[in-house]
Amino acid sequence: MKLNKKVFEIIDSAENLDDRYEDILKLSINCKFNNCTHTTELNCAVKKAISEGILSQERYNSYYRAKKEAEYISNQKNKTKAIDYMKQKKLFQRP
């Protein structure tokens, strides 16, 4: 039972990236495209903020890693197994 509660806490925190990365969310409003991934698109406000020193590369990396983790977990049918796999590969970052 404790494991299930922990899994839901991890999934909840992964799905609520906007709360943990409000600064990046605010920057992304100024991106040219509303589906910007902040990776390779032209006129990306987040990438521009990094190049101007407004946003640190480390902060962006943390956001991107958390976003990928959330996508991975949400796409898996067996959430516990997905989280265990990520822990084994040291891909999982706790909030």
C-alpha positions as CSV (number, residue, x, y, z in Angstrom):
1,M,0.0,0.0,0.0
2,K,2.8,2.4,0.8
3,L,4.4,1.8,-2.6
4,N,1.2,2.7,-4.4
5,K,0.9,5.9,-2.4
6,K,4.5,6.8,-3.3
7,V,3.9,6.0,-7.0
8,F,0.9,8.3,-7.1
9,E,3.0,11.1,-5.3
10,I,5.7,10.7,-7.9
11,I,3.3,10.7,-10.8
12,D,1.5,13.7,-9.4
13,S,4.7,15.7,-9.0
14,A,5.8,14.8,-12.5
15,E,2.5,15.9,-13.9
16,N,2.6,19.2,-12.2
17,L,5.7,20.6,-13.8
18,D,4.2,24.0,-14.2
19,D,4.1,24.5,-10.4
20,R,7.8,23.6,-10.1
21,Y,9.0,25.5,-13.2
22,E,6.8,28.5,-13.2
23,D,9.7,30.6,-14.4
24,I,10.0,28.5,-17.6
25,L,6.3,28.5,-18.1
26,K,6.2,32.3,-18.0
27,L,9.1,32.5,-20.5
28,S,7.4,30.0,-22.8
29,I,4.4,32.2,-23.3
30,N,6.6,34.4,-25.5
31,C,7.6,31.5,-27.8
32,K,6.5,31.9,-31.4
33,F,4.8,28.5,-31.5
34,N,2.3,27.4,-28.8
35,N,3.6,23.8,-29.0
36,C,7.3,24.8,-28.7
37,T,9.4,22.0,-27.1
38,H,12.2,24.5,-26.3
39,T,14.7,22.3,-28.0
40,T,15.2,23.2,-31.7
41,E,12.5,25.7,-32.7
42,L,13.3,29.1,-34.0
43,N,12.1,32.1,-31.9
44,C,12.0,30.0,-28.7
45,A,11.8,32.4,-25.7
46,V,13.2,29.8,-23.3
47,K,16.3,29.2,-25.5
48,K,16.7,32.9,-25.9
49,A,16.5,33.4,-22.1
50,I,19.3,30.9,-21.7
51,S,21.5,32.6,-24.3
52,E,20.9,36.0,-22.6
53,G,21.7,34.6,-19.2
54,I,18.2,35.1,-17.8
55,L,17.7,31.4,-17.4
56,S,20.5,29.0,-16.4
57,Q,21.3,26.0,-18.5
58,E,21.2,23.9,-15.3
59,R,17.6,25.0,-14.6
60,Y,16.6,24.3,-18.2
61,N,18.3,20.8,-18.0
62,S,16.4,20.1,-14.8
63,Y,13.1,21.1,-16.4
64,Y,13.8,19.1,-19.5
65,R,14.8,16.0,-17.5
66,A,11.6,16.2,-15.4
67,K,9.5,16.7,-18.5
68,K,10.9,13.6,-20.1
69,E,10.4,11.6,-16.9
70,A,6.8,12.7,-16.7
71,E,6.2,11.7,-20.4
72,Y,7.9,8.4,-19.8
73,I,5.8,7.6,-16.7
74,S,2.5,8.8,-18.2
75,N,3.0,6.6,-21.3
76,Q,3.6,3.4,-19.3
77,K,0.7,1.2,-18.3
78,N,2.6,-0.2,-15.3
79,K,3.6,3.0,-13.4
80,T,5.5,1.2,-10.6
81,K,7.6,-0.7,-13.1
82,A,8.3,2.5,-15.1
83,I,9.5,4.3,-11.9
84,D,11.6,1.3,-10.9
85,Y,13.3,1.2,-14.3
86,M,14.1,4.9,-14.1
87,K,15.6,4.5,-10.7
88,Q,17.8,1.6,-11.9
89,K,19.0,3.7,-14.8
90,K,19.5,6.7,-12.5
91,L,17.1,8.7,-14.7
92,F,14.7,9.6,-12.0
93,Q,15.0,13.0,-10.3
94,R,13.0,13.6,-7.1
95,P,11.4,17.0,-6.9
